[in-house]
Amino acid sequence: MPKIAGVNLLGVVLAAVAMFFVGFLWYGVLFQEPWMNANGLFFVDETKQSMQWLTADGIQSIAGDAGPNPMVMLWGFVLSLVLAYGLGWHMKQKNISKAGTAALFGLWMGLLIGVPLMAYDTVYTPFGSLMGLFVDGSHTVVTFVAASVVLSFFD
């Protein structure tokens, strides 16, 4: 498999897929409601037929069954690819190739770099929330661990 700067590209793609899948579980199944509330997204009624949120232009709404914007999902996957490559590059620099070591590496990268970067939003914006930071930060840590473990299987 081709490599860029010593990082296996198949490993990067599979690590990005793992990150994307964790995101689906995190935001679509496990923490959908707390994350939506923390970010000011609300279903209009119990039928979940439409959703509203506040913007600078006023209240916006979208049909609940419209599904996610394909371009947003595409860019989200591109970000996962970039993050997976970055983790893979750093793992290569440190000669990390065992799953257990990779999991610890992902944990520390998530806790020491990922979560603090996300905390800027909570600290500096009036709409940042601790619940939002918890959901997003824990997602980052789990995705970094998952991606690092996947990358450890590719040399």
Beta strands, then each sheet from edge to edge (+ up, - down):
strand 1: 3-4
strand 2: 7-8
strand 3: 41-43
strand 4: 50-55
strand 5: 58-63
sheet 1: 1+ 2-
sheet 2: 3+ 4- 5+
end
